[in-house]
Amino acid sequence: MIGTGVAGFNGDRLDARESELYLPTDIFKYADGRIGVVDYNNYRIRRLESDGTLETVAGNGLHAYATVGAPVLETAFENPISAIATEDGLWIAAEHEGRVLKIDQDEVVEVVAGTGNLGDSGDGGDALLAELTDPTGLAFLDGELYISDRSTERIRRIADGKIEAVADGLSQPQKIAAIRGEIWIADSGNHRIQVWNPEAQELRTEIDAGLDTPWAVVEGPDGSVFIADSRSHTIQQWKDGELSPVVGDGYAGLPLDEPMETDDVRLNYPAGLCWDDETGLWIANMLGNQVLLWKPDSERP
């Protein structure tokens, strides 16, 4: 568990359970297995270190557009909402500045998409000259970067520096994930999970019932998929064509102060997910201001 449940920032290098978060919106995994946290309203990216402490790895805590070329700890962020780590760097969806940023190997900030002007333009051209409005999710598939834009309600793809729209007809899409060669989309306003198949160039509905404003989707073990269903305050599992809740009882709850049995846990607007084969399912419990870990074999978060 990461976070006290109190919204705020009380410093770095504290024990993760004693560290304050402020609306964590996403979880991701570094190549070395460490867990990263997108700390939305602290305007920071944090990382769970091997000694159990939490450290800021990007952002100075100020709310402003990121400074291109700045050292990673000296730049502001305009509400980072999603991030993914690759061997090439750290990629960040900066929601309210309409850009996708990258922290490169030299630990400085660069832009990979968006001008910083909020809008919806540039398809077929240079990604750096295109306009985005609310980038909320990122995923890599076959070396190409996919971006969900909540306000323009579509998915865009960057390949060889060019940007294009690939999926329309969505409603406030949030996080996306590359799963089994396709892009899975938390189509929150439509209360369903949609899937973009790049080979067929088609969008299909995978789950069209039983969800209430899904925010995130991630591949789990044994062919399963987990969904952060924000307004039902649950984590749902999709497996063999069936949807079932695995964490949360459907009611918003208070932050946790100790491990609990899954059936007793009450989440509060889960917004991000990360599956790790070694540890389990990490949950960004956004309005609870905590990151929780659910271990399926122990049924404790």
N, C-alpha and C positions, 0 to 999 in steps of 0.2 A: 504494500500500500504506500502511496505517495500522497502527501498533503495532510494537513490537520483538519480540513473542512472549513477553515476560516479563509475568506477571500482576502488576499493581500500578498505582500512580499516582505519577508523577514530576513533576507540575506541568502548567501550561498554557503556551500560546504557544511550545511547542517544535515543531520540525519533526515532521510527522506520523509519519515513519518512526522517530523517536526517542522518541515518546510511548508510554507504557505504557497498556494497556487491561486490564480484568479481566472476562473473560467477556462480550464484546460479543454481544448477542442480536438486534439488529435494525439495519437501515439504512433511511434515508428521505431524501427530497429536498425541500428548500425550494423555494418558488416562484421564487427567483432562481437556482436550479441548484446551490446549495451542498449538500453531503452531511452529514446528521446521523447520529450513532452513539448507540445506546442502550448505555451502559456499565454493564451490569447490576450487577456486584459492586463497582463504584466509586460506585454510587447517583447517577449523573450522566447527563445528556444532553450529548454533545460535538458540535462542529461543525468540519468541515474548512473553513478559511478560504481566501480567494483567494490568499493568500501561501504556502499549503502548510503552515501551522501548524494545530494542533488546540487548540480553545478550549472550555471548559465554558460551556454556555449555560443549564443548569438543574441545581440540586442543589448542596448544600454538602459532600457526601461522607459524611454521617452516615446511619446505617441506622435510620430511624424513620418513622412516618407523616408524610406531608407536612403542612405547616402552611397551612391555608386562609387566603388573604389576605396571605401572606408574599411579599416580593420573591423572584423566581425563584432567585437565587443564595444565598438565605439559608434555603431550606427543605431538609429531609432528604427522602429517598425510600426507600420500602420495596421495593427491587428493581424499578425500572422494567424492563419486558421488551419492550415494543413501543411505537412512537410513529409518528404521522403529522403532517405539517405542512400547514396550509391557509392561505389568506389571512386567515382569522379567528383563527389561533393555532396552538399546538402541543398536540396531544392525546396523552396518555400512559396506557398501561395499567400501573397500579401493582399488580403481581401479588399480593404478600402482604398488601396492605392492602385488597383487595377493592373498589377504587374505580377509576374512570376520571377522570383529572384533565385540566385544561386550563390552559395558560399563555396568558393573554389578551394583548391588544395593549398593556396597561399593564405587562406582564411580572410579573404576580402570579398566584398559584395559586388556582384555583377547582375545584370538584367538579362533574362533569356526570352521574355515576352512582355509586350505592353509598353506603351509610351508614358504611362502615368496619367494620361487624360482618360477619364471614364467614358466608355462608349462601346460601340460594336462595329468595328470596321477592320479592313485589312486582309480579309480572306484571299488566299492565293498569293500573298506577298510576304515580305520579310516580317518575321514575328516581332522584331523590335519596333516596327512601325505600325503594328496593329494596336487596336484599342480593346481592352477588356473592361468589365465593370466590377464584377464580384467573383473573382476566381476563388473557389472553395474546395477544390479537390484536385489531386495530382496522381498520375499513374504512368509507369513506363510499360510499354508492350513492344517487343521486338525492336528495342532501341529508339522508339518514338515516344514523345511525351504527350500525354493526353491531359486536358484541362477541363474541369467543369466550371461553368460560369453561371452562377445562380440567377442573376438578374436578366441575362440574355437568354437563359433557359435552353442552353445547348452545350454540347461537348465539342471542343476543338482539339486539333492534333498538330504538333510541330514535328516536321520531318525535314532534315537538311536545312534548317533555319527558316523554312516557310511554314505558314500557319493556314489552316483551313478548318471549316466546320464539318463535322462528320455525323452528328446526331442532333436533330431538332425535335420539337414536339414534346419537350419535357416541361416540368413545372417545379421551379426552384431546386434544381439538382444540387446535392451536397457532395459528399465524398464519393470517390470512384476507386475501383481496384481492378488490377489485371488478374483474371482467374481463368485458367485453362484456355489461354489463347484468345480471350475475349475481355471486353471492358464492362464490368458490372457497375451499375449506377444506382445510388440511393436517390430515387426520384421522389423527393420528400413531399412536394405539393400534390402529387398524384397518389401518394401513399402506396407506392409499389416499388419493386426492383425491376429495372430494365437492363437489358444486355445488348451491347453493340458488338456485332460480329464483323471484324474488318475484312474477312475474305468474302463474305456474302454482301457486305456493305448494307447490312440491314439491322434495324433495331427491333428487338422482340421484348415482350413482357414476360418475365420469368415468375414473378410473384405479384399477384394482383388483388390479394385479399388478406386480411388479418394483420395489417400494419397500420401504424398511425405516425406519420411523419418520420420515416427512416432517415438517419443522418449518415450512417457509415455501413460499409459492407466489407468483409474480409474473408479470405479462404481459410478454412479450418482443417482439421485432420479427417482422413477417411472419406473424402469427397463432400464434406459438409461446408456450409457457408454460414457465417455469423453476421447478424444484422443488429446495429444499434438503433432500436426503435424508440425515438426520443420521447414522444408524447405519451407512449404507453409505459415509459420508464422501465423498459425491459430489454434484455438481450435475447433475440430469437435465433434459433438454429433452423436452417433449411437443409434437409437431407432426404434423399429418396422421394422428392416431391411433396414432403410434408414440412409444415412450419410448427415449431413448438418453442415455448419460452424456456430458457435455461437459467437465467438470472433475473431476479426482480419479480414482484407480485402484482405489478400493474399500478402501484400507487407511488407517488413521489415521497421520498423519505429523507431523513436527516443524514449527515455524514457519518461514516463508520468510525468507531474508535477501537475496534478489535475485530478479529475474524469472526464471521458468522456463517451459519448454514445457508445455502443458497436460497431456500424457500423463505427465509426470514429477512433477506436483504431487500431494502427499498432503494432503488436508484433514483436519481434526480436529473433527468434529461441527458442520458448518455449520448455522446456526440462523436467519439472516435474509438477505433478498435485496432489492435495489433495481435496477431497470433504468433506465438513462439513455441516451437516444438519442445524446447527444454523446460519452459516455465508455465505456459498456459496462455490464457486470453487476457490481455491488458485492456482495460476499459477506461476511457476518459469520461468520468462522471461529471459533466460540465457544471451544472448548477450545484452539485455537491462539493465542488472545488477540490476534488480528489482524483487520483488514478488508482484503480482497483485491479487486483489480479485474481482471476478465477481459474482454479485448478480443477479441471473436470473430474479427475480421479478422486479428489478429496471433497469436492462439492463445497469448497469454501472460497470466498472472494478475497 
